């Protein structure tokens, strides 16, 4: 058997030495390389899951804010309709000149109410977009584990706002 191994160019002491060296290298790598790499991968997996949870919260906040702005707009429209109705009733009891004046005033009130509700809606959407952008940047920074440059911030804000607009 030794002759066959020698004819094949296999030297038994060298094979045993190589197997011993391989075992030592494998043990060292297992202790100092494989463990930290596995821990690093697990940390990244956890950060990604945390980022996904944050994104879910952001979406829920966005839906809640949109619902609130729709409620505010509906209340403003109801109030405007009530004011118009009251103005018409008041105009019916007054003379024709007073009636026309009341209708004009009601239109002005409606326009102001709509303008005020639109301004409130725009303010809420602006706040929401700013908060959403900040949360997306925070989540992205946590998920990627790197500090984002101002260019990264601007690009992520544009991408996020375009996705919101498309949804």
KACOR-V17320 format. One line per field, one symbol per residue. burial: I if it has 24 or more other C-alpha atoms within 12 Angstrom, else O. Layout:
# KACOR-V17320
burial: ???
This chain:
# KACOR-V17320
burial: OOOOOOOOOOOOOOOOOOOOOOOOOOOOOOOOOOOOOOOOOOOOOOOOOOIOOIIOOIIOOIOOIOOOIOOIIOOIIOOIOOIIOOIIOOOOOOOOOOOOOIIOOIOOIIOOIIOOIOOOIOOIIOOIIOOIIIIIIIIIIIIOOOOOOOOOOOOIIOOIIOOOOOO
